[in-house]
Amino acid sequence: MKSAHEVITKARTLIGCAYKWDGNFSGPEDLVTEANVHAWKIADPAHFSATKCSQLIKNFLGKYAGDCSGLVTYCLDIPKTYSGTLFDMCVGKVAFDQSRPLKDQMPNTEAVIVWREGHIGYSAGNGRVVESGSTKYGVKETLIDEPITGDPWTHYGYLKDYVEYPNTATVTLPTASTGNGEEMLAKGSTNTLLINALKINLNTLGYTLALNGVFDDALVETLKYEQKNNNLAADGTASDATMLKIAELVYNKAKKVTPATNSARVVELEKAIADIKATVAKY
């Protein structure tokens, strides 16, 4: 297992390398040469247009190339897999509230995974991300609120089977207490950030919980309902198993979103924003 600092240090060694669909940043097949770019274009014209090939040759000749998941797996020294699979492997997943700056919600911890459908990267701390997502820019360290692709990150999570995170994270993992500093979310909890993050995830599943930072009766009953439906202990607390199941349900729902459902999602987000504004106005 690597420390979080080791992982992000290795990720930063790739800054300035090229973006290549399905690349791994290793081996002669991932080196940007005119011959390789020509071969990539012939083998996969959908991902290697004339413009992209020109950008690779002009800006990255002699550099290694890889995609977003290639960056993540390269830094962990594990076999290549894809962004959705990597996010499935995460624990402590939290959905970002898109009405507020993401940097204000992100733990100031290195090597935390940031994700959206089809893209993944590493938090570099201080509201920054190392990502590979564009043949124009290659691998860059970006601001979390200004990703390479322009599409916002939607979630973050922890690859705890592969990365050793410090105990000094400024935001506690949203899981039950295990005796190592992780906070138990239950009725009476006062961590408003994590309570609202939990409610946002549940609202994504169709609930209408008020984003008031309170572990209220409505949240307890909602958790009991979801726990019962998913064969978990129906105690109304945010146990490890409960949090992981909710994250799984949210992730699976996100994968099924189609353009036809976008209008409903906009209405849902507008209501969440209105709830947040109303809460802020009270203070």
C-alpha positions in Angstrom: 0.0 0.0 0.0 1.3 3.5 -0.9 0.9 6.6 1.2 -1.3 9.4 -0.2 1.8 11.6 -0.6 3.6 8.9 -2.6 0.7 8.5 -4.9 0.2 12.2 -5.6 4.0 12.7 -6.0 4.0 10.0 -8.7 1.0 11.5 -10.3 2.8 14.9 -10.6 5.7 13.2 -12.4 3.2 12.7 -15.3 2.3 16.4 -15.6 3.2 17.4 -19.2 2.6 13.9 -20.5 0.0 13.3 -23.2 -3.6 12.2 -23.1 -4.3 9.0 -25.1 -7.5 7.0 -24.9 -6.8 3.7 -23.2 -3.2 4.5 -22.6 -1.1 3.5 -19.6 1.9 5.9 -19.6 4.2 2.9 -19.9 5.8 0.8 -22.7 6.8 1.8 -26.3 3.1 1.5 -27.4 2.3 4.6 -25.2 5.1 6.8 -26.4 4.1 9.7 -28.7 5.9 9.3 -32.0 4.7 10.1 -35.5 4.6 6.3 -36.3 2.6 5.5 -33.1 0.1 8.4 -33.6 -0.5 7.2 -37.2 -1.1 3.7 -35.9 -3.5 4.9 -33.2 -5.5 6.8 -35.8 -5.8 3.8 -38.0 -6.7 1.4 -35.1 -9.2 3.8 -33.4 -10.3 6.7 -35.7 -13.2 7.5 -33.3 -10.8 8.6 -30.6 -8.0 9.9 -32.9 -9.2 12.6 -35.2 -6.9 14.5 -37.5 -7.0 17.5 -35.0 -6.2 15.3 -32.0 -3.3 13.6 -33.8 -1.9 17.0 -34.8 -2.1 18.2 -31.2 -0.3 15.1 -30.0 2.6 15.4 -32.5 2.9 19.2 -32.0 2.7 19.3 -28.2 3.8 16.0 -26.9 6.3 14.3 -29.2 8.6 12.0 -27.2 6.2 12.0 -24.1 4.4 9.0 -22.7 0.6 9.0 -23.0 -2.4 7.7 -21.1 -6.0 8.4 -20.1 -7.6 9.3 -16.8 -7.9 5.8 -15.4 -4.4 5.0 -16.7 -3.1 7.8 -14.5 -4.8 6.4 -11.5 -3.7 2.8 -11.9 -0.1 3.8 -13.0 0.3 5.7 -9.7 -0.9 2.6 -7.7 1.1 0.0 -9.8 -2.1 -2.0 -10.3 -3.5 -3.4 -13.6 -5.4 -1.0 -15.8 -9.1 -0.7 -15.3 -11.7 1.9 -16.1 -13.0 5.0 -14.3 -16.3 3.6 -13.3 -14.7 0.4 -11.9 -12.2 2.4 -10.0 -14.9 4.5 -8.4 -16.8 1.3 -7.5 -13.7 0.4 -5.5 -13.9 3.6 -3.4 -15.4 3.9 0.1 -16.7 6.9 1.9 -18.2 8.3 -1.4 -19.8 11.7 -1.2 -21.8 13.6 -3.8 -20.8 17.2 -4.3 -23.4 19.9 -3.9 -23.1 21.6 -7.3 -24.5 24.9 -5.9 -21.4 25.6 -3.9 -17.7 25.7 -4.8 -16.3 22.1 -4.8 -13.1 23.3 -3.1 -15.1 24.2 0.0 -16.4 20.6 0.2 -13.3 18.6 -0.6 -11.1 17.2 2.1 -7.7 18.8 2.1 -6.1 15.4 1.6 -3.9 14.1 -1.2 -4.8 11.2 -3.5 -8.6 11.3 -2.7 -10.4 10.2 -5.9 -12.5 12.8 -7.7 -15.0 11.4 -10.2 -17.8 12.1 -12.7 -19.3 9.8 -15.2 -16.5 8.8 -17.6 -13.7 10.7 -15.9 -11.5 10.3 -12.8 -8.5 12.1 -11.2 -6.6 12.6 -7.9 -7.0 15.4 -5.4 -3.6 17.1 -4.9 -4.8 19.0 -1.8 -5.6 22.7 -1.5 -8.5 22.5 -4.0 -6.4 21.1 -6.8 -6.6 17.9 -9.0 -4.1 16.0 -11.2 -6.0 14.7 -14.2 -5.5 13.5 -17.8 -8.5 14.4 -19.9 -7.6 16.2 -23.2 -5.3 15.7 -26.1 -4.9 19.5 -26.2 -3.7 19.8 -22.6 -2.5 16.3 -21.6 -1.9 15.7 -17.9 -2.3 18.9 -15.8 -2.8 20.0 -12.3 -6.0 21.9 -12.3 -8.3 23.7 -9.9 -11.1 21.4 -8.7 -13.7 23.9 -9.9 -12.0 24.3 -13.3 -11.5 20.7 -14.7 -9.9 20.1 -18.1 -13.0 18.9 -19.7 -15.2 21.7 -18.3 -17.7 19.2 -16.9 -17.9 19.3 -13.1 -16.7 16.6 -10.8 -19.8 15.0 -9.1 -18.3 12.8 -6.3 -15.2 12.0 -4.3 -14.1 8.8 -2.5 -11.2 6.9 -0.9 -9.3 4.0 -2.4 -8.5 2.7 1.1 -7.5 -0.8 -0.2 -4.6 0.8 -2.1 -3.8 4.2 -0.4 -2.9 5.0 3.2 -4.6 8.3 4.0 -3.4 10.5 6.9 -5.6 10.8 10.0 -5.4 14.6 9.6 -8.0 15.0 6.9 -10.0 18.2 7.4 -13.3 16.4 6.6 -14.1 13.1 8.3 -15.0 10.1 6.2 -18.8 9.7 6.2 -18.9 6.3 7.7 -19.6 4.7 11.1 -17.0 4.8 13.8 -14.4 2.1 13.6 -12.2 3.3 16.5 -9.7 5.1 14.2 -11.1 8.6 14.2 -13.9 8.1 11.7 -17.2 9.8 12.8 -20.4 8.0 13.4 -23.4 9.8 11.8 -26.5 9.2 13.8 -29.3 11.2 15.5 -27.6 13.9 17.6 -24.5 14.2 15.2 -23.4 17.8 14.7 -21.3 17.5 11.5 -23.6 19.5 9.3 -21.4 19.1 6.2 -21.5 15.3 6.3 -25.2 15.2 7.2 -26.1 17.4 4.2 -23.8 15.3 2.0 -25.8 12.2 3.1 -29.1 14.0 2.5 -28.0 15.1 -1.0 -27.2 11.5 -1.9 -30.6 10.4 -0.6 -32.4 13.2 -2.4 -30.7 12.0 -5.6 -32.6 8.7 -5.0 -35.9 10.6 -4.9 -36.3 11.9 -1.4 -36.9 15.5 -0.4 -34.9 15.8 2.8 -34.3 19.4 4.0 -30.6 20.4 3.7 -30.5 21.9 7.2 -27.5 20.1 8.6 -29.6 18.3 11.1 -29.8 14.5 11.6 -33.6 14.8 12.1 -36.4 12.3 12.4 -37.0 12.4 8.6 -33.5 11.3 8.0 -33.7 8.5 10.6 -36.9 7.2 9.0 -35.5 7.4 5.5 -32.4 5.5 6.5 -34.5 2.8 8.2 -36.6 2.5 5.0 -33.5 2.1 2.8 -31.9 -0.3 5.3 -35.0 -2.5 5.4 -35.2 -2.6 1.6 -31.6 -3.5 1.2 -31.5 -6.2 3.9 -29.5 -4.1 6.4 -30.0 -3.5 10.1 -32.8 -1.0 10.2 -31.5 1.2 13.0 -31.6 4.6 11.3 -27.9 5.3 11.7 -25.4 5.9 8.9 -23.4 2.6 9.4 -20.6 1.6 7.1 -22.8 -0.8 5.2 -25.6 1.8 4.9 -23.3 4.5 3.5 -21.7 2.1 1.0 -25.2 0.9 -0.1 -26.5 4.4 -0.6 -23.3 5.4 -2.5 -23.8 2.3 -4.7 -27.5 3.2 -5.4 -26.6 6.8 -6.3 -23.8 5.6 -8.6 -26.0 3.1 -10.3 -28.7 5.7 -10.8 -26.1 8.2 -12.2 -25.1 5.6 -14.8 -28.7 5.4 -16.0 -29.3 9.1 -16.5 -30.3 10.0 -20.0 -31.0 13.4 -21.7 -34.7 12.8 -21.3 -34.3 12.9 -17.5 -32.2 16.1 -17.4 -35.2 18.4 -16.9 -36.3 16.5 -13.8 -32.7 16.6 -12.5 -32.6 20.4 -13.0 -35.8 20.8 -11.0 -34.3 18.6 -8.2 -31.1 20.7 -8.2 -33.0 24.0 -8.2 -35.0 22.8 -5.1 -31.7 21.8 -3.4 -30.3 25.2 -4.1 -33.4 26.9 -2.7 -33.2 24.8 0.5 -29.5 25.7 1.0 -30.3 29.5 0.5 -33.2 29.3 2.9 -30.9 27.6 5.5 -28.1 30.2 5.0 -30.7 33.0 5.4 -31.5 31.9 8.9 -27.9 32.6 10.2 
